[in-house]
Amino acid sequence: MNLNYYTLEASSAATGSQGGMQSMLVMVIYLAVIFGAMYFLLIRPQRKKQKEEKKMRENLMVGDEIITIGGIYGRVISLKEDTIVIESNSDHSKLTVARWALQTNLTVHDDTASK
């Protein structure tokens, strides 16, 4: 009788060990699904938007109508590596603005329209 008790206890310990491994595996899979969902819902769209903004800023040309992140409407007068000089629409004053401060290019170019 004593022998059966120890055999039963050893088999239940092995089953408990397998159950612990299964629950850990389920938890790891659950975390992987959560991180995957966060990547596709948050990180990937943000990177796509950043690439589009970078492309828009690189394809900027003299004469383009733009809006800065501060809400200033203007026309590009000159381009430099990190800055652009714009002329405001109302009083034709010239402003030097950082390139990263460009929000929207209102001018539609032929190469973007053909795509």
DSSP file (Angstrom, degrees, kcal/mol; ACC not computed):
  #  RESIDUE AA STRUCTURE BP1 BP2  ACC     N-H-->O    O-->H-N    N-H-->O    O-->H-N    TCO  KAPPA ALPHA  PHI   PSI    X-CA   Y-CA   Z-CA
    1    1 A M     >        0   0    0      0, 0.0     4,-1.4     0, 0.0     0, 0.0   0.000 360.0 360.0 360.0 -39.4    0.0    0.0    0.0
    2    2 A N  H  >  +     0   0    0      1,-0.2     4,-1.5     2,-0.2     5,-0.1   0.859 360.0  55.4 -64.2 -36.4    2.8    2.3    0.8
    3    3 A L  H  > S+     0   0    0      1,-0.2     4,-1.9     2,-0.2    -1,-0.2   0.880 104.8  52.4 -66.3 -40.6    4.4    1.6   -2.6
    4    4 A N  H  > S+     0   0    0      1,-0.2     4,-2.5     2,-0.2    -1,-0.2   0.855 105.1  56.0 -65.1 -35.8    1.3    2.6   -4.5
    5    5 A Y  H  X S+     0   0    0     -4,-1.4     4,-2.2     2,-0.2    -1,-0.2   0.921 109.2  45.5 -62.6 -45.3    1.1    6.0   -2.7
    6    6 A Y  H  X S+     0   0    0     -4,-1.5     4,-2.1     2,-0.2    -1,-0.2   0.864 112.9  50.9 -68.2 -36.0    4.6    6.9   -3.7
    7    7 A T  H  X S+     0   0    0     -4,-1.9     4,-2.0     2,-0.2    -2,-0.2   0.915 111.6  47.4 -66.4 -43.3    4.0    5.8   -7.3
    8    8 A L  H  X S+     0   0    0     -4,-2.5     4,-1.9     1,-0.2    -2,-0.2   0.887 112.0  50.3 -64.6 -40.1    0.8    7.9   -7.5
    9    9 A E  H  X S+     0   0    0     -4,-2.2     4,-1.7     2,-0.2    -2,-0.2   0.888 110.2  49.6 -66.6 -40.4    2.6   10.9   -6.0
   10   10 A A  H  X S+     0   0    0     -4,-2.1     4,-1.8     1,-0.2    -2,-0.2   0.887 110.9  49.4 -66.5 -40.1    5.5   10.7   -8.5
   11   11 A S  H  X S+     0   0    0     -4,-2.0     4,-2.0     1,-0.2    -1,-0.2   0.875 110.3  50.3 -69.6 -35.3    3.1   10.5  -11.5
   12   12 A S  H  X S+     0   0    0     -4,-1.9     4,-2.3     2,-0.2    -1,-0.2   0.846 108.7  53.1 -70.3 -32.5    1.1   13.5  -10.3
   13   13 A A  H  X S+     0   0    0     -4,-1.7     4,-1.9     2,-0.2    -2,-0.2   0.892 109.2  48.9 -66.8 -39.3    4.3   15.5   -9.9
   14   14 A A  H  X S+     0   0    0     -4,-1.8     4,-1.9     2,-0.2    -2,-0.2   0.900 111.6  49.1 -66.3 -40.2    5.3   14.7  -13.5
   15   15 A T  H  X S+     0   0    0     -4,-2.0     4,-2.3     1,-0.2    -2,-0.2   0.896 109.8  51.7 -65.8 -40.1    1.8   15.7  -14.7
   16   16 A G  H  X S+     0   0    0     -4,-2.3     4,-2.0     1,-0.2    -1,-0.2   0.867 108.0  52.5 -63.4 -36.8    2.1   19.0  -12.7
   17   17 A S  H  X S+     0   0    0     -4,-1.9     4,-1.8     2,-0.2    -1,-0.2   0.901 109.8  47.5 -65.8 -41.9    5.4   19.7  -14.3
   18   18 A Q  H  X S+     0   0    0     -4,-1.9     4,-2.3     1,-0.2    -2,-0.2   0.890 110.5  52.4 -67.3 -38.3    4.0   19.2  -17.8
   19   19 A G  H  X S+     0   0    0     -4,-2.3     4,-2.4     1,-0.2    -2,-0.2   0.877 108.2  51.4 -63.7 -38.1    1.0   21.4  -16.9
   20   20 A G  H  X S+     0   0    0     -4,-2.0     4,-1.9     2,-0.2    -1,-0.2   0.881 109.9  49.2 -65.9 -38.6    3.5   24.1  -15.8
   21   21 A M  H  X S+     0   0    0     -4,-1.8     4,-2.3     2,-0.2    -2,-0.2   0.891 111.4  49.8 -67.3 -39.4    5.4   23.9  -19.1
   22   22 A Q  H  X S+     0   0    0     -4,-2.3     4,-2.5     2,-0.2    -2,-0.2   0.917 110.9  48.4 -65.6 -42.9    2.1   24.1  -21.1
   23   23 A S  H  X S+     0   0    0     -4,-2.4     4,-2.0     1,-0.2    -1,-0.2   0.869 112.0  49.9 -66.9 -34.6    0.9   27.2  -19.1
   24   24 A M  H  X S+     0   0    0     -4,-1.9     4,-2.3     2,-0.2    -1,-0.2   0.901 110.7  49.7 -68.3 -39.9    4.3   28.8  -19.7
   25   25 A L  H  X S+     0   0    0     -4,-2.3     4,-2.4     2,-0.2    -2,-0.2   0.903 110.5  50.0 -63.9 -41.7    4.2   28.0  -23.4
   26   26 A V  H  X S+     0   0    0     -4,-2.5     4,-2.5     1,-0.2    -1,-0.2   0.899 110.4  50.7 -63.3 -40.6    0.7   29.5  -23.6
   27   27 A M  H  X S+     0   0    0     -4,-2.0     4,-2.4     2,-0.2    -2,-0.2   0.904 110.1  48.9 -64.9 -41.7    1.9   32.6  -21.8
   28   28 A V  H  X S+     0   0    0     -4,-2.3     4,-2.2     2,-0.2    -2,-0.2   0.913 112.8  47.6 -64.5 -42.7    4.8   33.1  -24.2
   29   29 A I  H  X S+     0   0    0     -4,-2.4     4,-2.2     2,-0.2    -2,-0.2   0.907 110.8  52.2 -64.0 -41.3    2.5   32.7  -27.2
   30   30 A Y  H  X S+     0   0    0     -4,-2.5     4,-2.1     1,-0.2    -2,-0.2   0.918 110.7  47.1 -60.5 -45.4    0.1   35.1  -25.7
   31   31 A L  H  X S+     0   0    0     -4,-2.4     4,-2.6     1,-0.2     5,-0.2   0.885 110.3  53.0 -65.2 -38.4    2.8   37.7  -25.2
   32   32 A A  H  X S+     0   0    0     -4,-2.2     4,-2.3     1,-0.2    -1,-0.2   0.896 109.1  49.4 -63.6 -39.9    4.1   37.2  -28.7
   33   33 A V  H  X S+     0   0    0     -4,-2.2     4,-2.4     2,-0.2    -2,-0.2   0.903 110.8  50.0 -65.4 -40.9    0.6   37.8  -30.1
   34   34 A I  H  X S+     0   0    0     -4,-2.1     4,-2.4     2,-0.2    -2,-0.2   0.938 112.9  45.5 -63.5 -46.9    0.3   41.0  -28.1
   35   35 A F  H  X S+     0   0    0     -4,-2.6     4,-2.1     1,-0.2    -2,-0.2   0.878 112.5  51.9 -65.2 -36.9    3.7   42.3  -29.3
   36   36 A G  H  X S+     0   0    0     -4,-2.3     4,-2.2    -5,-0.2    -1,-0.2   0.911 110.3  48.1 -64.3 -42.2    2.8   41.4  -32.8
   37   37 A A  H  X S+     0   0    0     -4,-2.4     4,-2.2     1,-0.2     5,-0.2   0.903 110.7  51.3 -65.0 -41.1   -0.5   43.2  -32.7
   38   38 A M  H  X>S+     0   0    0     -4,-2.4     4,-2.5     2,-0.2     5,-1.2   0.894 109.4  51.4 -62.9 -38.8    1.2   46.3  -31.2
   39   39 A Y  I  <>S+     0   0    0     -4,-2.1     5,-2.8     1,-0.2    -2,-0.2   0.951 114.6  41.0 -62.5 -49.1    3.7   46.3  -34.0
   40   40 A F  I  <5S+     0   0    0     -4,-2.2    -1,-0.2     1,-0.2    -2,-0.2   0.772 122.5  40.3 -73.9 -24.9    1.1   46.1  -36.7
   41   41 A L  I  <5S+     0   0    0     -4,-2.2    -1,-0.2    -5,-0.2    -2,-0.2   0.768 133.3  10.8 -93.1 -27.5   -1.3   48.6  -35.1
   42   42 A L  I  X5S+     0   0    0     -4,-2.5     4,-1.2    -5,-0.2    -3,-0.2   0.798 125.7  39.2-117.2 -54.2    1.2   51.2  -33.7
   43   43 A I  I  ><S+     0   0    0     -5,-1.2     4,-2.3     2,-0.2     5,-0.2   0.931 111.9  51.1 -74.7 -47.5    4.8   50.9  -34.9
   44   44 A R  H  ><S+     0   0    0     -5,-2.8     4,-2.1     1,-0.2     5,-0.2   0.917 111.1  46.5 -62.1 -47.2    4.4   50.0  -38.6
   45   45 A P  H  > S+     0   0    0      0, 0.0     4,-2.2     0, 0.0    -1,-0.2   0.883 111.9  52.7 -63.5 -35.1    1.9   52.8  -39.5
   46   46 A Q  H  X S+     0   0    0     -4,-1.2     4,-2.3     2,-0.2    -2,-0.2   0.918 109.6  47.8 -65.4 -43.0    4.1   55.3  -37.7
   47   47 A R  H  X S+     0   0    0     -4,-2.3     4,-2.2     2,-0.2    -1,-0.2   0.891 110.7  52.2 -64.0 -39.0    7.2   54.3  -39.7
   48   48 A K  H  X S+     0   0    0     -4,-2.1     4,-2.0     1,-0.2    -2,-0.2   0.914 110.2  48.3 -62.9 -42.9    5.2   54.4  -42.9
   49   49 A K  H  X S+     0   0    0     -4,-2.2     4,-2.3     1,-0.2    -2,-0.2   0.896 110.1  52.0 -64.3 -41.1    4.1   57.9  -42.1
   50   50 A Q  H  X S+     0   0    0     -4,-2.3     4,-2.3     1,-0.2    -1,-0.2   0.885 108.7  51.0 -63.9 -38.6    7.6   59.0  -41.3
   51   51 A K  H  X S+     0   0    0     -4,-2.2     4,-2.3     2,-0.2    -1,-0.2   0.905 110.3  49.2 -64.6 -41.3    8.9   57.6  -44.6
   52   52 A E  H  X S+     0   0    0     -4,-2.0     4,-2.3     2,-0.2    -2,-0.2   0.904 111.7  48.7 -64.8 -41.4    6.3   59.6  -46.5
   53   53 A E  H  X S+     0   0    0     -4,-2.3     4,-2.3     2,-0.2    -2,-0.2   0.907 111.4  49.7 -64.0 -41.9    7.1   62.8  -44.7
   54   54 A K  H  X S+     0   0    0     -4,-2.3     4,-2.1     1,-0.2    -2,-0.2   0.912 111.1  49.2 -63.5 -42.4   10.8   62.3  -45.3
   55   55 A K  H  X S+     0   0    0     -4,-2.3     4,-1.9     1,-0.2    -1,-0.2   0.902 110.5  51.0 -63.2 -41.3   10.1   61.7  -49.0
   56   56 A M  H  < S+     0   0    0     -4,-2.3    -2,-0.2     1,-0.2    -1,-0.2   0.898 111.4  47.4 -63.3 -40.9    7.9   64.8  -49.2
   57   57 A R  H >< S+     0   0    0     -4,-2.3     3,-0.7     1,-0.2    -1,-0.2   0.843 112.3  49.6 -70.6 -32.8   10.7   67.0  -47.6
   58   58 A E  H 3< S+     0   0    0     -4,-2.1    -1,-0.2     1,-0.2    -2,-0.2   0.820 109.7  51.4 -74.2 -30.3   13.3   65.6  -49.9
   59   59 A N  T 3< S+     0   0    0     -4,-1.9    -1,-0.2    -5,-0.2    -2,-0.2   0.264  80.2 130.5 -91.2  11.7   11.3   66.2  -53.1
   60   60 A L    <   -     0   0    0     -3,-0.7     2,-0.3    -4,-0.1    -3,-0.1  -0.416  38.2-167.4 -66.8 138.3   10.6   69.8  -52.2
   61   61 A M    >   -     0   0    0     -2,-0.1     3,-1.7    17,-0.0    15,-0.2  -0.885  31.0 -88.3-127.5 158.1   11.3   72.3  -55.0
   62   62 A V  T 3  S+     0   0    0     -2,-0.3    15,-0.2     1,-0.2     3,-0.1  -0.437 114.1  31.5 -63.3 134.4   11.6   76.1  -55.3
   63   63 A G  T 3  S+     0   0    0     13,-2.0    -1,-0.2     1,-0.3     2,-0.1   0.274  84.5 138.0  99.2  -9.8    8.2   77.6  -55.9
   64   64 A D    <   -     0   0    0     -3,-1.7    12,-2.3    11,-0.1     2,-0.5  -0.443  54.2-127.4 -70.4 140.7    6.2   75.0  -54.0
   65   65 A E  E     +A   75   0A   0     10,-0.2    41,-2.7    -2,-0.1    42,-0.9  -0.783  40.9 175.5 -86.1 128.8    3.3   76.2  -51.8
   66   66 A I  E     -AB  74 105A   0      8,-3.0     8,-2.0    -2,-0.5     2,-0.4  -0.828  30.9-143.1-132.8 166.9    3.8   74.8  -48.3
   67   67 A I  E     -AB  73 104A   0     37,-2.2    36,-2.4    -2,-0.3    37,-2.0  -0.999  21.4-145.0-128.2 131.9    2.4   74.9  -44.7
   68   68 A T  E >   - B   0 102A   0      4,-2.0     3,-1.8    -2,-0.4    34,-0.2  -0.419  31.3-104.5 -87.0 169.9    4.7   74.7  -41.7
   69   69 A I  T 3  S+     0   0    0     32,-2.7    33,-0.1     1,-0.3    -1,-0.1   0.691 122.5  60.5 -68.4 -16.3    3.8   72.9  -38.5
   70   70 A G  T 3  S-     0   0    0     31,-0.3    -1,-0.3     2,-0.1    32,-0.1   0.482 122.5-106.2 -86.2  -3.3    3.2   76.4  -37.0
   71   71 A G    <   +     0   0    0     -3,-1.8     2,-0.5     1,-0.3    -2,-0.1   0.616  68.8 148.3  91.1  13.7    0.5   77.0  -39.5
   72   72 A I        -     0   0    0     16,-0.0    -4,-2.0     2,-0.0     2,-0.4  -0.725  35.1-151.0 -86.4 124.5    2.4   79.5  -41.7
   73   73 A Y  E     +A   67   0A   0     -2,-0.5    16,-0.9    -6,-0.2     2,-0.3  -0.756  34.6 135.8 -90.9 140.0    1.5   79.4  -45.4
   74   74 A G  E     -AC  66  88A   0     -8,-2.0    -8,-3.0    -2,-0.4     2,-0.4  -0.981  49.5-104.4-168.1 178.3    4.2   80.3  -47.8
   75   75 A R  E     -AC  65  87A   0     12,-2.1    12,-2.6    -2,-0.3     2,-0.3  -0.958  40.5-110.5-119.9 137.6    6.1   79.7  -51.0
   76   76 A V  E     + C   0  86A   0    -12,-2.3   -13,-2.0    -2,-0.4    10,-0.2  -0.497  35.3 172.9 -71.7 126.8    9.6   78.2  -51.1
   77   77 A I  E     -     0   0A   0      8,-3.6     2,-0.3     1,-0.4     9,-0.2   0.811  66.1  -0.8 -99.4 -45.1   12.2   80.7  -52.2
   78   78 A S  E     - C   0  85A   0      7,-1.4     7,-2.5   -17,-0.1     2,-0.4  -0.992  60.8-142.7-148.3 154.9   15.4   78.7  -51.6
   79   79 A L  E     + C   0  84A   0     -2,-0.3     2,-0.2     5,-0.2     5,-0.2  -0.949  18.2 173.1-119.9 135.9   16.4   75.3  -50.3
   80   80 A K        -     0   0    0      3,-2.5    -2,-0.0    -2,-0.4    19,-0.0  -0.728  49.1 -91.0-125.6-179.1   19.4   74.4  -48.2
   81   81 A E  S    S+     0   0    0     -2,-0.2    -1,-0.0     1,-0.2     3,-0.0   0.936 119.3   8.5 -62.7 -48.4   20.4   71.2  -46.6
   82   82 A D  S    S+     0   0    0     17,-0.1    17,-2.7    16,-0.0    18,-0.4   0.536 127.6  47.4-111.3  -9.9   18.7   71.7  -43.2
   83   83 A T  E     - D   0  98A   0     15,-0.3    -3,-2.5    16,-0.1     2,-0.3  -0.882  56.6-157.0-131.7 161.0   16.7   74.9  -43.8
   84   84 A I  E     -CD  79  97A   0     13,-2.9    13,-3.1    -2,-0.3     2,-0.5  -0.980  15.1-137.9-132.6 149.2   14.3   76.4  -46.3
   85   85 A V  E     -CD  78  96A   0     -7,-2.5    -8,-3.6    -2,-0.3    -7,-1.4  -0.937  26.8-173.6-107.3 125.3   13.5   80.1  -47.0
   86   86 A I  E     -CD  76  95A   0      9,-3.0     9,-2.9    -2,-0.5     2,-0.5  -0.846  20.3-139.3-118.8 156.4    9.8   80.8  -47.5
   87   87 A E  E     -CD  75  94A   0    -12,-2.6   -12,-2.1    -2,-0.3     7,-0.2  -0.964  26.6-126.4-112.5 124.9    7.9   83.9  -48.5
   88   88 A S  E  >  -C   74   0A   0      5,-2.8     4,-0.7    -2,-0.5   -14,-0.2  -0.326  11.9-130.9 -70.5 154.1    4.6   84.5  -46.7
   89   89 A N  T  4 S+     0   0    0    -16,-0.9    -1,-0.1     2,-0.1   -15,-0.1   0.845  95.5  49.5 -74.5 -34.6    1.5   85.0  -48.8
   90   90 A S  T  4 S+     0   0    0    -17,-0.2    -1,-0.1     1,-0.2   -16,-0.0   0.977 129.7   6.1 -77.0 -56.7    0.2   88.1  -47.1
   91   91 A D  T  4 S-     0   0    0      2,-0.1    -1,-0.2     0, 0.0    -2,-0.1   0.294  92.4-119.6-114.7  10.1    3.0   90.6  -46.8
   92   92 A H     <  +     0   0    0     -4,-0.7     2,-0.2     1,-0.2    -3,-0.1   0.794  55.6 158.6  56.9  33.4    5.7   88.8  -48.8
   93   93 A S        -     0   0    0      1,-0.0    -5,-2.8    -6,-0.0     2,-0.4  -0.609  38.4-124.1 -83.0 150.1    8.1   88.7  -45.8
   94   94 A K  E     -D   87   0A   0     -2,-0.2     2,-0.4    -7,-0.2    -7,-0.2  -0.784  27.0-174.0-100.5 137.3   10.8   86.0  -45.9
   95   95 A L  E     -D   86   0A   0     -9,-2.9    -9,-3.0    -2,-0.4     2,-0.6  -0.980  19.9-139.9-129.2 140.1   11.2   83.5  -43.2
   96   96 A T  E     -D   85   0A   0     -2,-0.4     2,-0.4   -11,-0.2   -11,-0.2  -0.898  30.2-180.0 -98.9 125.7   13.9   80.8  -42.6
   97   97 A V  E     -D   84   0A   0    -13,-3.1   -13,-2.9    -2,-0.6     2,-0.1  -0.945  31.6-108.6-128.5 144.2   12.4   77.6  -41.4
   98   98 A A  E >   -D   83   0A   0     -2,-0.4     3,-1.3   -15,-0.2   -15,-0.3  -0.438  28.7-125.0 -67.5 146.1   13.9   74.3  -40.5
   99   99 A R  G >  S+     0   0    0    -17,-2.7     3,-1.5     1,-0.3   -16,-0.1   0.838 109.8  60.0 -63.7 -33.6   13.2   71.5  -43.0
  100  100 A W  G 3  S+     0   0    0    -18,-0.4    -1,-0.3     1,-0.3   -17,-0.1   0.693  93.8  67.6 -68.6 -16.3   11.7   69.3  -40.3
  101  101 A A  G <  S+     0   0    0     -3,-1.3   -32,-2.7   -33,-0.1     2,-0.4   0.427  73.6 109.8 -84.0   1.7    9.1   72.0  -39.6
  102  102 A L  E <   +B   68   0A   0     -3,-1.5   -34,-0.2   -34,-0.2     3,-0.1  -0.663  39.2 172.6 -78.9 126.4    7.5   71.5  -43.0
  103  103 A Q  E     +     0   0A   0    -36,-2.4     2,-0.4    -2,-0.4   -35,-0.2   0.863  58.7  11.2-100.0 -49.5    4.0   69.8  -42.5
  104  104 A T  E     -B   67   0A   0    -37,-2.0   -37,-2.2   -48,-0.0     2,-0.6  -0.990  51.5-148.3-139.8 139.9    2.4   69.8  -45.9
  105  105 A N  E     -B   66   0A   0     -2,-0.4   -39,-0.2   -39,-0.2   -48,-0.0  -0.943  13.2-172.3-103.8 114.1    3.3   70.5  -49.5
  106  106 A L        +     0   0    0    -41,-2.7     2,-0.4    -2,-0.6   -40,-0.2   0.647  57.3  94.8 -82.4 -15.5    0.3   71.9  -51.3
  107  107 A T        -     0   0    0    -42,-0.9     2,-0.6     1,-0.0   -43,-0.1  -0.639  67.3-145.7 -82.1 129.9    1.8   71.8  -54.8
  108  108 A V        -     0   0    0     -2,-0.4     2,-0.2     4,-0.0    -2,-0.1  -0.855  14.7-153.3 -96.8 123.1    1.0   68.7  -56.8
  109  109 A H     >  -     0   0    0     -2,-0.6     4,-1.5     1,-0.1     3,-0.3  -0.599  22.1-119.4 -94.1 158.1    3.9   67.6  -59.1
  110  110 A D  H  > S+     0   0    0      1,-0.2     4,-1.8    -2,-0.2     5,-0.2   0.859 110.2  57.4 -64.0 -37.7    3.4   65.6  -62.3
  111  111 A D  H  > S+     0   0    0      1,-0.2     4,-0.5     2,-0.2    -1,-0.2   0.833 109.7  44.3 -66.6 -32.3    5.5   62.6  -61.1
  112  112 A T  H  4 S+     0   0    0     -3,-0.3     3,-0.2     2,-0.2    -1,-0.2   0.806 111.8  53.2 -79.7 -29.4    3.2   62.1  -58.1
  113  113 A A  H  < S+     0   0    0     -4,-1.5    -2,-0.2     1,-0.2    -1,-0.2   0.825 104.8  55.0 -73.5 -30.1    0.1   62.5  -60.1
  114  114 A S  H  <        0   0    0     -4,-1.8    -1,-0.2     1,-0.3    -2,-0.2   0.706 360.0 360.0 -76.9 -18.8    1.2   59.9  -62.6
  115  115 A K     <        0   0    0     -4,-0.5    -1,-0.3    -3,-0.2    -2,-0.2   0.485 360.0 360.0 -75.8 360.0    1.6   57.2  -59.9
